[in-house]
Amino acid sequence: MSSTPEPEPRTPRSALVFDDPLDQQSSDDTDRGWGGRPQGDSAADLKRFLDEKPPHHL
């Protein structure tokens, strides 16, 4: 009678997930993902708009 050693327990592998990634919301779909906007008054919003608008938007 030869006794064979029992195999050591294996750690389970991560399962492959075949879900549709477009069904899940990504971080850039939220204000947090884009950094959000600081709360300000309308004058500050207008100044920011004028400072950041492209040159072809006159």
Number of C-alpha atoms within 10 A of each C-alpha: 3 4 5 6 6 6 6 6 6 6 6 6 6 6 6 6 7 6 8 7 9 7 7 9 9 10 10 10 10 11 10 10 10 10 9 9 8 7 8 8 8 9 9 11 13 11 10 11 11 13 9 9 10 9 7 5 6 6
